[in-house]
Amino acid sequence: MSATRMLSVLCAAALFGAPIAAADSSAARVKEIPAFGLGTWLSERDEVAHAVEYALQNGYNHIDAARIYRNEDKTGRGIAASGVGRESIWVTSKLWNYDHRDAEAHAAIRKSIEDLGVDQLDLYLIHWPVAFVPGEGTKLDKKTSLVDTWRTMEDLVRAGLTRHIGVSNFAKRDVEAILDICTICPYAHEFETHPYLQQQDFVDWHREVGIKVIAYSPLANTNPIYHRGLPSILEDPFWEKLAEAKNATVAQTILAWGLARDTVVIPKSSSEKHLDANLGALDIKFTDEELKEVAKQDKKVRMSNPGKNWGVKLFIDLDDPSTESSNSNEEL
Ligand SMILES: NC(=O)c1ccc[n+]([C@@H]2O[C@H](COP(=O)([O-])OP(=O)(O)OC[C@H]3O[C@@H](n4cnc5c(N)ncnc54)[C@H](OP(=O)(O)O)[C@@H]3O)[C@@H](O)[C@H]2O)c1
């Protein structure tokens, strides 16, 4: 890692905690979520282990996993093969919809821990604010409320299975319902946000209430299952021009903007070239004028909304144009 890159990682550490291992192991534990992580959704089972191993050996220290990605065992192999100490890696996983009940949640987190090959998780998220009846497909579980599930999540912390808990894909009112009752409160909220779905007010509100924002799909519609009808953001003339001015790639510039607004970014890649290049985002800064121009580029386009498949209205009071071309995440 270059000296400039190391300095940038340390600057990000000042914002988000310490992502870099120090010599003393007790001091080295990753205390807060690192600002830059590796996504693993749609990472092929025969590619993800190498991607994780390569990433951890080349500057990454944060892996975003989930049981529903069906690759946590291979992700765990990558973590082990990297040779990087557990104390230097932040590992997030997520509770799937059919595991919201108490017994299922305990079994699910234990399975994720086993597959990922770790002692405990750093962060465990309720993947969606939707509970299915266990063993009955996508039949909605009307008996298990989000508050019930949150109390179960708190038990997982008390049992030492995860250091922190959080939510994902929640509407503001769902987060507020948790804040009203929590004794261990949400550490982070992972949701879709990128230049085409900025949701700045929602991001700002999380800062006010002390919940970190993890920006998923930080490269907007670069994920190939998204918005086949919308031109790739990587070819968007606004971003091409801004990237040129920074002497950077469009992907690096977009990720740098995610960091500049104090969100944690977790781009997925299985390519060594992209894994290396994406870290270059840590070296890019913006002027206030540039940030104002980026704010004008919000298209308010949501890429991911499986609620349509589940018969659930998600993202209440948030940007969700639910266009015909919007992807409904059949993969999940
Ligand atoms: N909580 C949730 O419900 C939720 C939902 C969606 C995503 N997530 C998390 O967020 C992560 C990231 O989101 P995402 O996977 O949807 O989208 P993304 O990270 O924004 O985009 C991933 C796509 O971009 C490509 N890519 C990466 N770097 C690139 C570069 N420098 N140049 C060109 N293409 C590049 C990747 O291909 P290559 O592999 O070929 O590089 C991949 O196809 C997921 O993997 C997952 O961990 C969470």
The ligand as an SDF file (V2000), in Angstrom:
LIG
                    3D

 48 52  0  0  0  0  0  0  0  0999 V2000
  -28.4320   -5.4920    2.6860 N   0  0  0  0  0  0  0  0  0  0  0  0
  -28.9150   -5.7300    1.4890 C   0  0  0  0  0  0  0  0  0  0  0  0
  -30.1160   -5.9980    1.3000 O   0  0  0  0  0  0  0  0  0  0  0  0
  -28.0000   -5.6640    0.3020 C   0  0  0  0  0  0  0  0  0  0  0  0
  -28.5440   -5.5540   -0.9960 C   0  0  0  0  0  0  0  0  0  0  0  0
  -27.6560   -5.4400   -2.0640 C   0  0  0  0  0  0  0  0  0  0  0  0
  -26.2840   -5.4560   -1.8460 C   0  0  0  0  0  0  0  0  0  0  0  0
  -25.8000   -5.6030   -0.5660 N   0  0  0  0  0  0  0  0  0  0  0  0
  -24.3470   -5.6630   -0.2950 C   0  0  0  0  0  0  0  0  0  0  0  0
  -23.7000   -4.5970   -0.9960 O   0  0  0  0  0  0  0  0  0  0  0  0
  -22.6970   -5.1380   -1.8350 C   0  0  0  0  0  0  0  0  0  0  0  0
  -22.4900   -4.2290   -3.0350 C   0  0  0  0  0  0  0  0  0  0  0  0
  -23.6830   -4.0590   -3.7590 O   0  0  0  0  0  0  0  0  0  0  0  0
  -23.9070   -4.7060   -5.1960 P   0  0  0  0  0  0  0  0  0  0  0  0
  -23.1300   -5.9740   -5.2750 O   0  0  0  0  0  0  0  0  0  0  0  0
  -25.3630   -4.7520   -5.4330 O   0  0  0  0  0  0  0  0  0  0  0  0
  -23.3670   -3.6250   -6.2190 O   0  0  0  0  0  0  0  0  0  0  0  0
  -22.0120   -2.8130   -6.4480 P   0  0  0  0  0  0  0  0  0  0  0  0
  -20.9860   -3.2000   -5.4920 O   0  0  0  0  0  0  0  0  0  0  0  0
  -22.4100   -1.3880   -6.5160 O   0  0  0  0  0  0  0  0  0  0  0  0
  -21.6030   -3.2790   -7.9110 O   0  0  0  0  0  0  0  0  0  0  0  0
  -21.0870   -4.5620   -8.1190 C   0  0  0  0  0  0  0  0  0  0  0  0
  -20.7720   -4.7330   -9.6090 C   0  0  0  0  0  0  0  0  0  0  0  0
  -19.8170   -3.7570  -10.0130 O   0  0  0  0  0  0  0  0  0  0  0  0
  -18.7330   -4.3830  -10.6670 C   0  0  0  0  0  0  0  0  0  0  0  0
  -17.5590   -3.6170  -10.3540 N   0  0  0  0  0  0  0  0  0  0  0  0
  -16.9290   -3.4940   -9.1520 C   0  0  0  0  0  0  0  0  0  0  0  0
  -15.8870   -2.6680   -9.2530 N   0  0  0  0  0  0  0  0  0  0  0  0
  -15.8480   -2.2450  -10.5290 C   0  0  0  0  0  0  0  0  0  0  0  0
  -14.9780   -1.3890  -11.2430 C   0  0  0  0  0  0  0  0  0  0  0  0
  -13.9440   -0.7890  -10.6550 N   0  0  0  0  0  0  0  0  0  0  0  0
  -15.2190   -1.1860  -12.5660 N   0  0  0  0  0  0  0  0  0  0  0  0
  -16.2620   -1.7850  -13.1690 C   0  0  0  0  0  0  0  0  0  0  0  0
  -17.1190   -2.6170  -12.5540 N   0  0  0  0  0  0  0  0  0  0  0  0
  -16.9080   -2.8440  -11.2270 C   0  0  0  0  0  0  0  0  0  0  0  0
  -18.7030   -5.7950  -10.1380 C   0  0  0  0  0  0  0  0  0  0  0  0
  -18.1720   -6.6750  -11.1090 O   0  0  0  0  0  0  0  0  0  0  0  0
  -16.7820   -7.4810  -10.8890 P   0  0  0  0  0  0  0  0  0  0  0  0
  -17.0530   -8.5220   -9.8640 O   0  0  0  0  0  0  0  0  0  0  0  0
  -16.4930   -8.0310  -12.2440 O   0  0  0  0  0  0  0  0  0  0  0  0
  -15.7560   -6.4630  -10.4680 O   0  0  0  0  0  0  0  0  0  0  0  0
  -20.1770   -6.0700   -9.9170 C   0  0  0  0  0  0  0  0  0  0  0  0
  -20.7860   -6.5640  -11.0920 O   0  0  0  0  0  0  0  0  0  0  0  0
  -23.2310   -6.5360   -2.1600 C   0  0  0  0  0  0  0  0  0  0  0  0
  -22.2650   -7.3700   -2.7350 O   0  0  0  0  0  0  0  0  0  0  0  0
  -23.7280   -6.9640   -0.8090 C   0  0  0  0  0  0  0  0  0  0  0  0
  -22.6530   -7.3800    0.0080 O   0  0  0  0  0  0  0  0  0  0  0  0
  -26.6440   -5.6890    0.5000 C   0  0  0  0  0  0  0  0  0  0  0  0
  1  2  1  0
  2  3  2  0
  2  4  1  0
  4  5  1  0
  4 48  2  0
  5  6  2  0
  6  7  1  0
  7  8  2  0
  8  9  1  0
  8 48  1  0
  9 10  1  0
  9 46  1  0
 10 11  1  0
 11 12  1  0
 11 44  1  0
 12 13  1  0
 13 14  1  0
 14 15  2  0
 14 16  1  0
 14 17  1  0
 17 18  1  0
 18 19  2  0
 18 20  1  0
 18 21  1  0
 21 22  1  0
 22 23  1  0
 23 24  1  0
 23 42  1  0
 24 25  1  0
 25 26  1  0
 25 36  1  0
 26 27  1  0
 26 35  1  0
 27 28  2  0
 28 29  1  0
 29 30  1  0
 29 35  2  0
 30 31  1  0
 30 32  2  0
 32 33  1  0
 33 34  2  0
 34 35  1  0
 36 37  1  0
 36 42  1  0
 37 38  1  0
 38 39  2  0
 38 40  1  0
 38 41  1  0
 42 43  1  0
 44 45  1  0
 44 46  1  0
 46 47  1  0
M  CHG  2   8   1  16  -1
M  END
$$$$
